[in-house]
Amino acid sequence: MSDKLSDTARKTTLEPLLENGWSMVEGRDAIHKEFKFGDFTEAFGFMTRAAIWAEKWNHHPEWFNVYNKVQITLTTHDVDGLSSLDVKLARKFDGLVG
Ligand SMILES: C[C@H](O)[C@H](O)[C@H]1CNC2=NC(N)=NC(=O)C2=N1
């Protein structure tokens, strides 16, 4: 389990994600990003790789897929808000497509 992100951590670790396509979800302490791929196979390939990391770190995305798009919301249900695990997973997901 991870603590809710401190104000300092939000500046240092969340800010870079918000400059890289992630945005705050309105009304929730959560971040969101839409990933777009060439087709469904590529999108599902990404989801498969992402799922393996999520399971390894026991931290799971809320996500929605249609064809070549994957919309992802990250938050930590155990603390009812963002934690360092969300930052860690967001960075990993960005890395999988980068
Ligand atoms: C019992 C189990 O460890 C918890 O429910 C984990 C599983 N995956 C999780 N994923 C996310 N996103 N938030 C959590 O609080 C969380 N908790």
The ligand as an SDF file (V2000), in Angstrom:
LIG
                    3D

 17 18  0  0  0  0  0  0  0  0999 V2000
   -6.2800   -6.1820   -2.0900 C   0  0  0  0  0  0  0  0  0  0  0  0
   -5.4330   -5.5590   -3.1680 C   0  0  0  0  0  0  0  0  0  0  0  0
   -4.0990   -5.5230   -2.8040 O   0  0  0  0  0  0  0  0  0  0  0  0
   -5.8800   -4.1510   -3.4250 C   0  0  0  0  0  0  0  0  0  0  0  0
   -7.2670   -4.1310   -3.6820 O   0  0  0  0  0  0  0  0  0  0  0  0
   -5.1210   -3.4550   -4.5390 C   0  0  0  0  0  0  0  0  0  0  0  0
   -5.2840   -4.0840   -5.9050 C   0  0  0  0  0  0  0  0  0  0  0  0
   -5.1100   -3.1460   -6.9910 N   0  0  0  0  0  0  0  0  0  0  0  0
   -5.3180   -1.8340   -6.8230 C   0  0  0  0  0  0  0  0  0  0  0  0
   -5.3190   -1.0040   -7.8560 N   0  0  0  0  0  0  0  0  0  0  0  0
   -5.5870    0.2910   -7.7210 C   0  0  0  0  0  0  0  0  0  0  0  0
   -5.5860    1.0850   -8.7990 N   0  0  0  0  0  0  0  0  0  0  0  0
   -5.8340    0.8050   -6.5130 N   0  0  0  0  0  0  0  0  0  0  0  0
   -5.8430    0.0720   -5.4000 C   0  0  0  0  0  0  0  0  0  0  0  0
   -6.0840    0.5850   -4.3060 O   0  0  0  0  0  0  0  0  0  0  0  0
   -5.5590   -1.3200   -5.5350 C   0  0  0  0  0  0  0  0  0  0  0  0
   -5.5230   -2.1010   -4.4870 N   0  0  0  0  0  0  0  0  0  0  0  0
  1  2  1  0
  2  3  1  0
  2  4  1  0
  4  5  1  0
  4  6  1  0
  6  7  1  0
  6 17  1  0
  7  8  1  0
  8  9  1  0
  9 10  2  0
  9 16  1  0
 10 11  1  0
 11 12  1  0
 11 13  2  0
 13 14  1  0
 14 15  2  0
 14 16  1  0
 16 17  2  0
M  END
$$$$
